Amino acid sequence: MDVGESLNPALDIGQVEGGFTQGLGLFTLEELRFSPEGVLLTRGPGMYKIPGFQDIPREFNVSLLRGAPNPRAIFSSKAIGEPPLFLASSAFLAIRQAVAAARAEQGMDPVFRFDSPATAERIRMACGDALARMTTTDTADTSKPWSVTV
């Protein structure tokens, strides 16, 4: 990870691990739900799943790039929190590819919408297996959804 001139390597590695884990939650677990009136229904970790110890990789190798200082920043440092957060999008994209492979095995359309976060429910429905095909989506104009996706 390019952090510029690391002032505290142990702290920076912890920031990379934490940022990645936070991003893993953002891209795979933490689904915001709104009522049709626009009220946020999932207001905290008691209402949606956040990453736990079982969700992080068992082996998580982090190394810091040496010799890449930022001469325009304080102590030649660089951003440490945001880059690893977005690096977790790699997990979302890997899940999307796995879903595409499952769809291909069943002869389904290779073009499909797959929004983040990649929750277990969204993965199951996108794969279109036998159980998912037994469910129905009510699209009648008279139905009122209990939540909306933004």
N, CA, C and O atoms as a GROMACS GRO file, in nm:
protein
  600
    1MET      N    1   0.086  -0.116   0.000
    1MET     CA    2   0.000   0.000   0.000
    1MET      C    3   0.091   0.123   0.000
    1MET      O    4   0.187   0.131   0.077
    2ASP      N    5   0.059   0.215  -0.085
    2ASP     CA    6   0.137   0.339  -0.096
    2ASP      C    7   0.083   0.440   0.005
    2ASP      O    8  -0.020   0.502  -0.018
    3VAL      N    9   0.155   0.456   0.116
    3VAL     CA   10   0.115   0.552   0.220
    3VAL      C   11   0.213   0.668   0.227
    3VAL      O   12   0.207   0.749   0.320
    4GLY      N   13   0.303   0.676   0.130
    4GLY     CA   14   0.405   0.780   0.136
    4GLY      C   15   0.512   0.740   0.236
    4GLY      O   16   0.552   0.624   0.242
    5GLU      N   17   0.558   0.834   0.312
    5GLU     CA   18   0.657   0.808   0.418
    5GLU      C   19   0.580   0.771   0.544
    5GLU      O   20   0.518   0.858   0.607
    6SER      N   21   0.583   0.644   0.582
    6SER     CA   22   0.506   0.598   0.698
    6SER      C   23   0.568   0.650   0.827
    6SER      O   24   0.687   0.630   0.852
    7LEU      N   25   0.488   0.717   0.908
    7LEU     CA   26   0.534   0.766   1.038
    7LEU      C   27   0.529   0.656   1.142
    7LEU      O   28   0.609   0.654   1.235
    8ASN      N   29   0.434   0.564   1.127
    8ASN     CA   30   0.417   0.454   1.220
    8ASN      C   31   0.365   0.334   1.141
    8ASN      O   32   0.244   0.321   1.122
    9PRO      N   33   0.454   0.247   1.094
    9PRO     CA   34   0.411   0.135   1.008
    9PRO      C   35   0.304   0.046   1.070
    9PRO      O   36   0.212   0.002   1.001
   10ALA      N   37   0.314   0.017   1.200
   10ALA     CA   38   0.214  -0.069   1.263
   10ALA      C   39   0.076  -0.002   1.260
   10ALA      O   40  -0.024  -0.068   1.234
   11LEU      N   41   0.072   0.127   1.285
   11LEU     CA   42  -0.054   0.200   1.279
   11LEU      C   43  -0.108   0.204   1.137
   11LEU      O   44  -0.228   0.186   1.116
   12ASP      N   45  -0.020   0.226   1.040
   12ASP     CA   46  -0.064   0.231   0.901
   12ASP      C   47  -0.119   0.097   0.854
   12ASP      O   48  -0.220   0.092   0.783
   13ILE      N   49  -0.054  -0.012   0.892
   13ILE     CA   50  -0.104  -0.145   0.854
   13ILE      C   51  -0.240  -0.169   0.918
   13ILE      O   52  -0.330  -0.224   0.854
   14GLY      N   53  -0.257  -0.127   1.042
   14GLY     CA   54  -0.388  -0.138   1.108
   14GLY      C   55  -0.494  -0.057   1.036
   14GLY      O   56  -0.609  -0.100   1.026
   15GLN      N   57  -0.456   0.061   0.986
   15GLN     CA   58  -0.550   0.144   0.911
   15GLN      C   59  -0.590   0.076   0.779
   15GLN      O   60  -0.706   0.082   0.739
   16VAL      N   61  -0.495   0.012   0.714
   16VAL     CA   62  -0.524  -0.059   0.589
   16VAL      C   63  -0.621  -0.174   0.617
   16VAL      O   64  -0.720  -0.192   0.546
   17GLU      N   65  -0.592  -0.252   0.721
   17GLU     CA   66  -0.679  -0.364   0.756
   17GLU      C   67  -0.819  -0.316   0.794
   17GLU      O   68  -0.919  -0.374   0.752
   18GLY      N   69  -0.825  -0.210   0.873
   18GLY     CA   70  -0.954  -0.156   0.916
   18GLY      C   71  -1.032  -0.096   0.800
   18GLY      O   72  -1.153  -0.115   0.789
   19GLY      N   73  -0.962  -0.022   0.714
   19GLY     CA   74  -1.029   0.039   0.598
   19GLY      C   75  -1.084  -0.066   0.504
   19GLY      O   76  -1.195  -0.052   0.452
   20PHE      N   77  -1.006  -0.173   0.482
   20PHE     CA   78  -1.053  -0.281   0.395
   20PHE      C   79  -1.176  -0.348   0.456
   20PHE      O   80  -1.273  -0.375   0.386
   21THR      N   81  -1.171  -0.374   0.586
   21THR     CA   82  -1.283  -0.440   0.653
   21THR      C   83  -1.408  -0.352   0.648
   21THR      O   84  -1.519  -0.402   0.627
   22GLN      N   85  -1.390  -0.222   0.668
   22GLN     CA   86  -1.504  -0.130   0.658
   22GLN      C   87  -1.561  -0.133   0.516
   22GLN      O   88  -1.682  -0.134   0.498
   23GLY      N   89  -1.474  -0.134   0.417
   23GLY     CA   90  -1.519  -0.142   0.278
   23GLY      C   91  -1.588  -0.274   0.247
   23GLY      O   92  -1.683  -0.278   0.170
   24LEU      N   93  -1.538  -0.381   0.308
   24LEU     CA   94  -1.602  -0.511   0.290
   24LEU      C   95  -1.748  -0.505   0.338
   24LEU      O   96  -1.837  -0.561   0.273
   25GLY      N   97  -1.770  -0.439   0.450
   25GLY     CA   98  -1.907  -0.420   0.497
   25GLY      C   99  -1.988  -0.335   0.401
   25GLY      O  100  -2.104  -0.366   0.371
   26LEU      N  101  -1.928  -0.227   0.354
   26LEU     CA  102  -1.996  -0.135   0.263
   26LEU      C  103  -2.040  -0.206   0.135
   26LEU      O  104  -2.152  -0.184   0.087
   27PHE      N  105  -1.953  -0.290   0.079
   27PHE     CA  106  -1.981  -0.352  -0.050
   27PHE      C  107  -2.052  -0.487  -0.042
   27PHE      O  108  -2.103  -0.535  -0.144
   28THR      N  109  -2.057  -0.549   0.077
   28THR     CA  110  -2.116  -0.684   0.083
   28THR      C  111  -2.220  -0.705   0.192
   28THR      O  112  -2.292  -0.805   0.187
   29LEU      N  113  -2.233  -0.616   0.288
   29LEU     CA  114  -2.322  -0.646   0.401
   29LEU      C  115  -2.421  -0.535   0.436
   29LEU      O  116  -2.538  -0.563   0.460
   30GLU      N  117  -2.376  -0.412   0.440
   30GLU     CA  118  -2.452  -0.302   0.500
   30GLU      C  119  -2.553  -0.242   0.402
   30GLU      O  120  -2.524  -0.147   0.331
   31GLU      N  121  -2.671  -0.299   0.401
   31GLU     CA  122  -2.775  -0.255   0.308
   31GLU      C  123  -2.864  -0.150   0.374
   31GLU      O  124  -2.930  -0.176   0.474
   32LEU      N  125  -2.866  -0.031   0.316
   32LEU     CA  126  -2.954   0.075   0.364
   32LEU      C  127  -3.093   0.053   0.306
   32LEU      O  128  -3.109   0.031   0.186
   33ARG      N  129  -3.193   0.058   0.392
   33ARG     CA  130  -3.332   0.043   0.350
   33ARG      C  131  -3.409   0.168   0.388
   33ARG      O  132  -3.397   0.218   0.500
   34PHE      N  133  -3.489   0.217   0.295
   34PHE     CA  134  -3.571   0.335   0.317
   34PHE      C  135  -3.718   0.298   0.300
   34PHE      O  136  -3.752   0.213   0.217
   35SER      N  137  -3.804   0.361   0.378
   35SER     CA  138  -3.948   0.342   0.358
   35SER      C  139  -3.988   0.416   0.231
   35SER      O  140  -3.914   0.501   0.183
   36PRO      N  141  -4.105   0.385   0.175
   36PRO     CA  142  -4.150   0.457   0.056
   36PRO      C  143  -4.160   0.608   0.080
   36PRO      O  144  -4.158   0.687  -0.015
   37GLU      N  145  -4.172   0.649   0.206
   37GLU     CA  146  -4.180   0.791   0.238
   37GLU      C  147  -4.042   0.854   0.254
   37GLU      O  148  -4.031   0.975   0.275
   38GLY      N  149  -3.936   0.774   0.244
   38GLY     CA  150  -3.800   0.827   0.254
   38GLY      C  151  -3.737   0.819   0.391
   38GLY      O  152  -3.630   0.876   0.412
   39VAL      N  153  -3.800   0.750   0.485
   39VAL     CA  154  -3.745   0.736   0.619
   39VAL      C  155  -3.643   0.623   0.620
   39VAL      O  156  -3.671   0.513   0.573
   40LEU      N  157  -3.524   0.650   0.672
   40LEU     CA  158  -3.421   0.548   0.682
   40LEU      C  159  -3.463   0.444   0.785
   40LEU      O  160  -3.483   0.477   0.902
   41LEU      N  161  -3.476   0.320   0.744
   41LEU     CA  162  -3.520   0.212   0.832
   41LEU      C  163  -3.403   0.142   0.900
   41LEU      O  164  -3.416   0.092   1.012
   42THR      N  165  -3.290   0.139   0.835
   42THR     CA  166  -3.172   0.072   0.890
   42THR      C  167  -3.080   0.179   0.947
   42THR      O  168  -2.988   0.226   0.881
   43ARG      N  169  -3.106   0.217   1.071
   43ARG     CA  170  -3.038   0.332   1.131
   43ARG      C  171  -2.910   0.299   1.205
   43ARG      O  172  -2.844   0.391   1.253
   44GLY      N  173  -2.872   0.177   1.216
   44GLY     CA  174  -2.750   0.145   1.287
   44GLY      C  175  -2.719  -0.003   1.280
   44GLY      O  176  -2.796  -0.080   1.221
   45PRO      N  177  -2.608  -0.044   1.340
   45PRO     CA  178  -2.566  -0.184   1.330
   45PRO      C  179  -2.663  -0.283   1.393
   45PRO      O  180  -2.650  -0.403   1.371
   46GLY      N  181  -2.758  -0.235   1.471
   46GLY     CA  182  -2.862  -0.323   1.522
   46GLY      C  183  -2.967  -0.356   1.416
   46GLY      O  184  -3.046  -0.448   1.434
   47MET      N  185  -2.966  -0.281   1.307
   47MET     CA  186  -3.065  -0.299   1.201
   47MET      C  187  -3.005  -0.356   1.072
   47MET      O  188  -3.079  -0.392   0.981
   48TYR      N  189  -2.875  -0.363   1.063
   48TYR     CA  190  -2.810  -0.424   0.947
   48TYR      C  191  -2.681  -0.490   0.992
   48TYR      O  192  -2.628  -0.459   1.099
   49LYS      N  193  -2.632  -0.579   0.911
   49LYS     CA  194  -2.514  -0.658   0.945
   49LYS      C  195  -2.388  -0.578   0.917
   49LYS      O  196  -2.374  -0.516   0.812
   50ILE      N  197  -2.295  -0.581   1.012
   50ILE     CA  198  -2.164  -0.521   0.992
   50ILE      C  199  -2.060  -0.633   0.997
   50ILE      O  200  -2.088  -0.740   1.052
   51PRO      N  201  -1.942  -0.611   0.942
   51PRO     CA  202  -1.841  -0.716   0.943
   51PRO      C  203  -1.802  -0.757   1.085
   51PRO      O  204  -1.786  -0.673   1.174
   52GLY      N  205  -1.788  -0.886   1.104
   52GLY     CA  206  -1.741  -0.940   1.231
   52GLY      C  207  -1.612  -1.016   1.207
   52GLY      O  208  -1.559  -1.018   1.096
   53PHE      N  209  -1.561  -1.077   1.312
   53PHE     CA  210  -1.435  -1.151   1.300
   53PHE      C  211  -1.441  -1.260   1.193
   53PHE      O  212  -1.342  -1.287   1.126
   54GLN      N  213  -1.559  -1.322   1.178
   54GLN     CA  214  -1.574  -1.431   1.082
   54GLN      C  215  -1.578  -1.381   0.938
   54GLN      O  216  -1.569  -1.462   0.845
   55ASP      N  217  -1.590  -1.251   0.918
   55ASP     CA  218  -1.602  -1.196   0.782
   55ASP      C  219  -1.469  -1.150   0.723
   55ASP      O  220  -1.459  -1.129   0.602
   56ILE      N  221  -1.368  -1.135   0.807
   56ILE     CA  222  -1.240  -1.086   0.755
   56ILE      C  223  -1.154  -1.203   0.709
   56ILE      O  224  -1.170  -1.314   0.759
   57PRO      N  225  -1.065  -1.180   0.614
   57PRO     CA  226  -0.981  -1.289   0.565
   57PRO      C  227  -0.894  -1.348   0.677
   57PRO      O  228  -0.844  -1.274   0.761
   58ARG      N  229  -0.877  -1.479   0.676
   58ARG     CA  230  -0.789  -1.542   0.776
   58ARG      C  231  -0.644  -1.503   0.752
   58ARG      O  232  -0.567  -1.485   0.846
   59GLU      N  233  -0.610  -1.491   0.626
   59GLU     CA  234  -0.475  -1.446   0.591
   59GLU      C  235  -0.490  -1.313   0.519
   59GLU      O  236  -0.554  -1.305   0.414
   60PHE      N  237  -0.430  -1.211   0.576
   60PHE     CA  238  -0.445  -1.076   0.522
   60PHE      C  239  -0.306  -1.013   0.519
   60PHE      O  240  -0.260  -0.958   0.619
   61ASN      N  241  -0.241  -1.023   0.405
   61ASN     CA  242  -0.104  -0.973   0.392
   61ASN      C  243  -0.104  -0.827   0.348
   61ASN      O  244  -0.160  -0.793   0.244
   62VAL      N  245  -0.042  -0.743   0.428
   62VAL     CA  246  -0.032  -0.600   0.398
   62VAL      C  247   0.115  -0.563   0.400
   62VAL      O  248   0.188  -0.596   0.493
   63SER      N  249   0.158  -0.495   0.296
   63SER     CA  250   0.294  -0.441   0.295
   63SER      C  251   0.286  -0.295   0.252
   63SER      O  252   0.196  -0.256   0.178
   64LEU      N  253   0.380  -0.217   0.300
   64LEU     CA  254   0.384  -0.074   0.270
   64LEU      C  255   0.492  -0.048   0.166
   64LEU      O  256   0.605  -0.095   0.179
   65LEU      N  257   0.455   0.027   0.063
   65LEU     CA  258   0.549   0.063  -0.043
   65LEU      C  259   0.653   0.159   0.014
   65LEU      O  260   0.619   0.257   0.081
   66ARG      N  261   0.778   0.130  -0.012
   66ARG     CA  262   0.887   0.217   0.037
   66ARG      C  263   0.937   0.306  -0.076
   66ARG      O  264   0.930   0.270  -0.193
   67GLY      N  265   0.987   0.421  -0.038
   67GLY     CA  266   1.050   0.509  -0.136
   67GLY      C  267   0.953   0.583  -0.225
   67GLY      O  268   0.987   0.614  -0.340
   68ALA      N  269   0.834   0.614  -0.176
   68ALA     CA  270   0.736   0.687  -0.256
   68ALA      C  271   0.677   0.802  -0.173
   68ALA      O  272   0.556   0.808  -0.153
   69PRO      N  273   0.763   0.893  -0.125
   69PRO     CA  274   0.713   1.002  -0.040
   69PRO      C  275   0.628   1.102  -0.119
   69PRO      O  276   0.636   1.110  -0.242
   70ASN      N  277   0.549   1.175  -0.047
   70ASN     CA  278   0.467   1.281  -0.105
   70ASN      C  279   0.528   1.414  -0.060
   70ASN      O  280   0.503   1.457   0.053
   71PRO      N  281   0.607   1.480  -0.143
   71PRO     CA  282   0.679   1.600  -0.099
   71PRO      C  283   0.588   1.718  -0.066
   71PRO      O  284   0.633   1.814  -0.003
   72ARG      N  285   0.462   1.713  -0.105
   72ARG     CA  286   0.372   1.826  -0.080
   72ARG      C  287   0.287   1.808   0.046
   72ARG      O  288   0.206   1.895   0.078
   73ALA      N  289   0.304   1.698   0.118
   73ALA     CA  290   0.221   1.672   0.235
   73ALA      C  291   0.304   1.680   0.363
   73ALA      O  292   0.427   1.680   0.359
   74ILE      N  293   0.235   1.687   0.474
   74ILE     CA  294   0.301   1.690   0.604
   74ILE      C  295   0.378   1.561   0.624
   74ILE      O  296   0.321   1.452   0.613
   75PHE      N  297   0.505   1.572   0.653
   75PHE     CA  298   0.594   1.458   0.674
   75PHE      C  299   0.592   1.358   0.558
   75PHE      O  300   0.617   1.240   0.579
   76SER      N  301   0.564   1.404   0.437
   76SER     CA  302   0.565   1.323   0.314
   76SER      C  303   0.464   1.208   0.318
   76SER      O  304   0.487   1.104   0.256
   77SER      N  305   0.355   1.224   0.391
   77SER     CA  306   0.256   1.117   0.405
   77SER      C  307   0.155   1.120   0.290
   77SER      O  308   0.152   1.213   0.210
   78LYS      N  309   0.074   1.016   0.284
   78LYS     CA  310  -0.035   1.005   0.186
   78LYS      C  311  -0.159   0.951   0.255
   78LYS      O  312  -0.152   0.908   0.370
   79ALA      N  313  -0.270   0.953   0.185
   79ALA     CA  314  -0.396   0.902   0.242
   79ALA      C  315  -0.382   0.756   0.280
   79ALA      O  316  -0.321   0.678   0.207
   80ILE      N  317  -0.438   0.719   0.395
   80ILE     CA  318  -0.424   0.581   0.441
   80ILE      C  319  -0.560   0.513   0.462
   80ILE      O  320  -0.566   0.390   0.462
   81GLY      N  321  -0.668   0.588   0.480
   81GLY     CA  322  -0.797   0.526   0.510
   81GLY      C  323  -0.882   0.495   0.388
   81GLY      O  324  -0.941   0.388   0.379
   82GLU      N  325  -0.888   0.589   0.295
   82GLU     CA  326  -0.980   0.575   0.182
   82GLU      C  327  -0.935   0.471   0.079
   82GLU      O  328  -1.019   0.393   0.034
   83PRO      N  329  -0.808   0.466   0.040
   83PRO     CA  330  -0.769   0.366  -0.062
   83PRO      C  331  -0.801   0.222  -0.023
   83PRO      O  332  -0.854   0.149  -0.106
   84PRO      N  333  -0.770   0.177   0.100
   84PRO     CA  334  -0.805   0.038   0.131
   84PRO      C  335  -0.956   0.015   0.141
   84PRO      O  336  -1.003  -0.096   0.118
   85LEU      N  337  -1.031   0.120   0.176
   85LEU     CA  338  -1.176   0.105   0.179
   85LEU      C  339  -1.226   0.070   0.040
   85LEU      O  340  -1.306  -0.022   0.024
   86PHE      N  341  -1.180   0.143  -0.060
   86PHE     CA  342  -1.226   0.114  -0.196
   86PHE      C  343  -1.164  -0.015  -0.251
   86PHE      O  344  -1.222  -0.078  -0.340
   87LEU      N  345  -1.049  -0.055  -0.200
   87LEU     CA  346  -0.988  -0.182  -0.241
   87LEU      C  347  -1.084  -0.298  -0.215
   87LEU      O  348  -1.079  -0.399  -0.285
   88ALA      N  349  -1.169  -0.284  -0.115
   88ALA     CA  350  -1.266  -0.390  -0.084
   88ALA      C  351  -1.369  -0.409  -0.195
   88ALA      O  352  -1.441  -0.509  -0.195
   89SER      N  353  -1.377  -0.316  -0.289
   89SER     CA  354  -1.467  -0.337  -0.403
   89SER      C  355  -1.424  -0.460  -0.482
   89SER      O  356  -1.504  -0.516  -0.557
   90SER      N  357  -1.298  -0.502  -0.465
   90SER     CA  358  -1.252  -0.624  -0.532
   90SER      C  359  -1.332  -0.745  -0.486
   90SER      O  360  -1.357  -0.836  -0.565
   91ALA      N  361  -1.374  -0.747  -0.359
   91ALA     CA  362  -1.457  -0.857  -0.310
   91ALA      C  363  -1.593  -0.855  -0.378
   91ALA      O  364  -1.645  -0.959  -0.418
   92PHE      N  365  -1.652  -0.736  -0.390
   92PHE     CA  366  -1.781  -0.723  -0.459
   92PHE      C  367  -1.769  -0.770  -0.604
   92PHE      O  368  -1.856  -0.844  -0.652
   93LEU      N  369  -1.664  -0.728  -0.672
   93LEU     CA  370  -1.648  -0.766  -0.813
   93LEU      C  371  -1.622  -0.916  -0.828
   93LEU      O  372  -1.665  -0.976  -0.927
   94ALA      N  373  -1.552  -0.977  -0.732
   94ALA     CA  374  -1.531  -1.122  -0.736
   94ALA      C  375  -1.664  -1.195  -0.717
   94ALA      O  376  -1.690  -1.295  -0.784
   95ILE      N  377  -1.747  -1.145  -0.626
   95ILE     CA  378  -1.880  -1.205  -0.606
   95ILE      C  379  -1.962  -1.191  -0.733
   95ILE      O  380  -2.031  -1.284  -0.773
   96ARG      N  381  -1.956  -1.075  -0.796
   96ARG     CA  382  -2.031  -1.053  -0.920
   96ARG      C  383  -1.988  -1.152  -1.028
   96ARG      O  384  -2.072  -1.205  -1.101
   97GLN      N  385  -1.858  -1.177  -1.039
   97GLN     CA  386  -1.809  -1.274  -1.137
   97GLN      C  387  -1.856  -1.415  -1.104
   97GLN      O  388  -1.890  -1.493  -1.193
   98ALA      N  389  -1.860  -1.449  -0.974
   98ALA     CA  390  -1.910  -1.581  -0.934
   98ALA      C  391  -2.058  -1.595  -0.968
   98ALA      O  392  -2.102  -1.701  -1.014
   99VAL      N  393  -2.135  -1.489  -0.948
   99VAL     CA  394  -2.277  -1.491  -0.984
   99VAL      C  395  -2.291  -1.508  -1.135
   99VAL      O  396  -2.376  -1.583  -1.182
  100ALA      N  397  -2.209  -1.437  -1.211
  100ALA     CA  398  -2.214  -1.449  -1.358
  100ALA      C  399  -2.184  -1.592  -1.401
  100ALA      O  400  -2.248  -1.644  -1.493
  101ALA      N  401  -2.089  -1.658  -1.334
  101ALA     CA  402  -2.057  -1.797  -1.366
  101ALA      C  403  -2.175  -1.888  -1.333
  101ALA      O  404  -2.207  -1.979  -1.410
  102ALA      N  405  -2.240  -1.865  -1.219
  102ALA     CA  406  -2.357  -1.946  -1.182
  102ALA      C  407  -2.470  -1.926  -1.282
  102ALA      O  408  -2.539  -2.021  -1.318
  103ARG      N  409  -2.488  -1.803  -1.327
  103ARG     CA  410  -2.593  -1.775  -1.426
  103ARG      C  411  -2.560  -1.843  -1.560
  103ARG      O  412  -2.649  -1.895  -1.626
  104ALA      N  413  -2.433  -1.842  -1.598
  104ALA     CA  414  -2.392  -1.905  -1.724
  104ALA      C  415  -2.418  -2.055  -1.720
  104ALA      O  416  -2.460  -2.114  -1.820
  105GLU      N  417  -2.394  -2.118  -1.604
  105GLU     CA  418  -2.419  -2.261  -1.590
  105GLU      C  419  -2.566  -2.295  -1.612
  105GLU      O  420  -2.599  -2.406  -1.656
  106GLN      N  421  -2.654  -2.202  -1.582
  106GLN     CA  422  -2.798  -2.225  -1.595
  106GLN      C  423  -2.854  -2.168  -1.725
  106GLN      O  424  -2.976  -2.170  -1.746
  107GLY      N  425  -2.766  -2.118  -1.811
  107GLY     CA  426  -2.810  -2.064  -1.939
  107GLY      C  427  -2.885  -1.932  -1.927
  107GLY      O  428  -2.964  -1.896  -2.014
  108MET      N  429  -2.859  -1.858  -1.819
  108MET     CA  430  -2.927  -1.730  -1.799
  108MET      C  431  -2.854  -1.618  -1.870
  108MET      O  432  -2.738  -1.633  -1.909
  109ASP      N  433  -2.920  -1.507  -1.887
  109ASP     CA  434  -2.864  -1.389  -1.954
  109ASP      C  435  -2.736  -1.344  -1.882
  109ASP      O  436  -2.737  -1.324  -1.761
  110PRO      N  437  -2.627  -1.328  -1.956
  110PRO     CA  438  -2.502  -1.284  -1.893
  110PRO      C  439  -2.504  -1.137  -1.851
  110PRO      O  440  -2.420  -1.094  -1.772
  111VAL      N  441  -2.598  -1.062  -1.904
  111VAL     CA  442  -2.611  -0.921  -1.866
  111VAL      C  443  -2.718  -0.912  -1.757
  111VAL      O  444  -2.833  -0.949  -1.779
  112PHE      N  445  -2.679  -0.863  -1.641
  112PHE     CA  446  -2.773  -0.854  -1.530
  112PHE      C  447  -2.734  -0.739  -1.438
  112PHE      O  448  -2.618  -0.699  -1.432
  113ARG      N  449  -2.833  -0.688  -1.367
  113ARG     CA  450  -2.809  -0.582  -1.271
  113ARG      C  451  -2.773  -0.645  -1.138
  113ARG      O  452  -2.841  -0.736  -1.090
  114PHE      N  453  -2.666  -0.596  -1.078
  114PHE     CA  454  -2.621  -0.648  -0.949
  114PHE      C  455  -2.568  -0.531  -0.868
  114PHE      O  456  -2.453  -0.489  -0.884
  115ASP      N  457  -2.652  -0.480  -0.780
  115ASP     CA  458  -2.616  -0.362  -0.702
  115ASP      C  459  -2.540  -0.398  -0.576
  115ASP      O  460  -2.553  -0.508  -0.522
  116SER      N  461  -2.460  -0.304  -0.530
  116SER     CA  462  -2.392  -0.316  -0.402
  116SER      C  463  -2.488  -0.266  -0.294
  116SER      O  464  -2.559  -0.168  -0.316
  117PRO      N  465  -2.492  -0.330  -0.180
  117PRO     CA  466  -2.404  -0.436  -0.133
  117PRO      C  467  -2.448  -0.574  -0.184
  117PRO      O  468  -2.567  -0.598  -0.207
  118ALA      N  469  -2.352  -0.661  -0.199
  118ALA     CA  470  -2.378  -0.798  -0.244
  118ALA      C  471  -2.420  -0.882  -0.125
  118ALA      O  472  -2.343  -0.963  -0.074
  119THR      N  473  -2.543  -0.862  -0.080
  119THR     CA  474  -2.595  -0.937   0.034
  119THR      C  475  -2.626  -1.080  -0.009
  119THR      O  476  -2.636  -1.110  -0.128
  120ALA      N  477  -2.642  -1.167   0.089
  120ALA     CA  478  -2.676  -1.307   0.058
  120ALA      C  479  -2.805  -1.315  -0.022
  120ALA      O  480  -2.816  -1.396  -0.114
  121GLU      N  481  -2.902  -1.232   0.013
  121GLU     CA  482  -3.030  -1.232  -0.060
  121GLU      C  483  -3.010  -1.191  -0.206
  121GLU      O  484  -3.065  -1.256  -0.295
  122ARG      N  485  -2.935  -1.087  -0.229
  122ARG     CA  486  -2.912  -1.041  -0.367
  122ARG      C  487  -2.834  -1.144  -0.447
  122ARG      O  488  -2.860  -1.164  -0.566
  123ILE      N  489  -2.738  -1.208  -0.384
  123ILE     CA  490  -2.659  -1.311  -0.453
  123ILE      C  491  -2.751  -1.426  -0.494
  123ILE      O  492  -2.748  -1.471  -0.608
  124ARG      N  493  -2.832  -1.472  -0.400
  124ARG     CA  494  -2.922  -1.585  -0.428
  124ARG      C  495  -3.019  -1.552  -0.541
  124ARG      O  496  -3.038  -1.633  -0.632
  125MET      N  497  -3.078  -1.434  -0.536
  125MET     CA  498  -3.174  -1.397  -0.639
  125MET      C  499  -3.107  -1.378  -0.774
  125MET      O  500  -3.164  -1.414  -0.877
  126ALA      N  501  -2.986  -1.323  -0.775
  126ALA     CA  502  -2.915  -1.302  -0.902
  126ALA      C  503  -2.871  -1.433  -0.964
  126ALA      O  504  -2.866  -1.445  -1.087
  127CYS      N  505  -2.838  -1.533  -0.880
  127CYS     CA  506  -2.797  -1.663  -0.933
  127CYS      C  507  -2.913  -1.734  -1.001
  127CYS      O  508  -2.893  -1.813  -1.094
  128GLY      N  509  -3.034  -1.707  -0.956
  128GLY     CA  510  -3.151  -1.766  -1.020
  128GLY      C  511  -3.159  -1.916  -1.007
  128GLY      O  512  -3.200  -1.984  -1.101
  129ASP      N  513  -3.121  -1.970  -0.891
  129ASP     CA  514  -3.130  -2.114  -0.872
  129ASP      C  515  -3.276  -2.155  -0.854
  129ASP      O  516  -3.366  -2.071  -0.860
  130ALA      N  517  -3.299  -2.283  -0.833
  130ALA     CA  518  -3.436  -2.335  -0.827
  130ALA      C  519  -3.518  -2.267  -0.717
  130ALA      O  520  -3.634  -2.234  -0.739
  131LEU      N  521  -3.460  -2.246  -0.600
  131LEU     CA  522  -3.533  -2.182  -0.492
  131LEU      C  523  -3.566  -2.037  -0.526
  131LEU      O  524  -3.678  -1.991  -0.499
  132ALA      N  525  -3.473  -1.965  -0.584
  132ALA     CA  526  -3.498  -1.826  -0.622
  132ALA      C  527  -3.606  -1.816  -0.728
  132ALA      O  528  -3.684  -1.721  -0.729
  133ARG      N  529  -3.612  -1.913  -0.818
  133ARG     CA  530  -3.714  -1.910  -0.923
  133ARG      C  531  -3.854  -1.935  -0.870
  133ARG      O  532  -3.952  -1.901  -0.935
  134MET      N  533  -3.865  -1.995  -0.750
  134MET     CA  534  -3.996  -2.020  -0.692
  134MET      C  535  -4.056  -1.894  -0.630
  134MET      O  536  -4.176  -1.891  -0.600
  135THR      N  537  -3.977  -1.791  -0.611
  135THR     CA  538  -4.029  -1.666  -0.554
  135THR      C  539  -4.086  -1.580  -0.665
  135THR      O  540  -4.049  -1.594  -0.782
  136THR      N  541  -4.175  -1.492  -0.628
  136THR     CA  542  -4.235  -1.403  -0.726
  136THR      C  543  -4.209  -1.259  -0.686
  136THR      O  544  -4.193  -1.227  -0.568
  137THR      N  545  -4.206  -1.174  -0.784
  137THR     CA  546  -4.194  -1.032  -0.760
  137THR      C  547  -4.324  -0.967  -0.803
  137THR      O  548  -4.361  -0.972  -0.921
  138ASP      N  549  -4.394  -0.906  -0.708
  138ASP     CA  550  -4.521  -0.841  -0.739
  138ASP      C  551  -4.492  -0.704  -0.799
  138ASP      O  552  -4.439  -0.616  -0.733
  139THR      N  553  -4.528  -0.688  -0.924
  139THR     CA  554  -4.504  -0.561  -0.992
  139THR      C  555  -4.633  -0.484  -1.017
  139THR      O  556  -4.634  -0.387  -1.092
  140ALA      N  557  -4.741  -0.529  -0.956
  140ALA     CA  558  -4.870  -0.460  -0.976
  140ALA      C  559  -4.863  -0.319  -0.920
  140ALA      O  560  -4.797  -0.294  -0.819
  141ASP      N  561  -4.931  -0.228  -0.986
  141ASP     CA  562  -4.931  -0.089  -0.942
  141ASP      C  563  -5.000  -0.070  -0.807
  141ASP      O  564  -4.982   0.033  -0.743
  142THR      N  565  -5.078  -0.167  -0.765
  142THR     CA  566  -5.151  -0.154  -0.639
  142THR      C  567  -5.068  -0.194  -0.518
  142THR      O  568  -5.108  -0.164  -0.405
  143SER      N  569  -4.955  -0.259  -0.538
  143SER     CA  570  -4.875  -0.303  -0.424
  143SER      C  571  -4.789  -0.187  -0.374
  143SER      O  572  -4.743  -0.103  -0.452
  144LYS      N  573  -4.768  -0.184  -0.244
  144LYS     CA  574  -4.684  -0.082  -0.183
  144LYS      C  575  -4.565  -0.152  -0.118
  144LYS      O  576  -4.584  -0.233  -0.028
  145PRO      N  577  -4.445  -0.123  -0.163
  145PRO     CA  578  -4.328  -0.190  -0.106
  145PRO      C  579  -4.305  -0.146   0.038
  145PRO      O  580  -4.338  -0.034   0.076
  146TRP      N  581  -4.248  -0.237   0.118
  146TRP     CA  582  -4.218  -0.200   0.256
  146TRP      C  583  -4.088  -0.120   0.264
  146TRP      O  584  -4.063  -0.049   0.362
  147SER      N  585  -4.004  -0.132   0.160
  147SER     CA  586  -3.882  -0.053   0.154
  147SER      C  587  -3.846  -0.029   0.008
  147SER      O  588  -3.893  -0.099  -0.081
  148VAL      N  589  -3.762   0.070  -0.013
  148VAL     CA  590  -3.718   0.101  -0.149
  148VAL      C  591  -3.566   0.103  -0.152
  148VAL      O  592  -3.501   0.133  -0.052
  149THR      N  593  -3.510   0.072  -0.268
  149THR     CA  594  -3.366   0.076  -0.288
  149THR      C  595  -3.330   0.209  -0.350
  149THR      O  596  -3.394   0.256  -0.443
  150VAL      N  597  -3.226   0.269  -0.296
  150VAL     CA  598  -3.181   0.399  -0.347
  150VAL      C  599  -3.054   0.379  -0.426
  150VAL      O  600  -2.999   0.475  -0.479
   0.00000   0.00000   0.00000
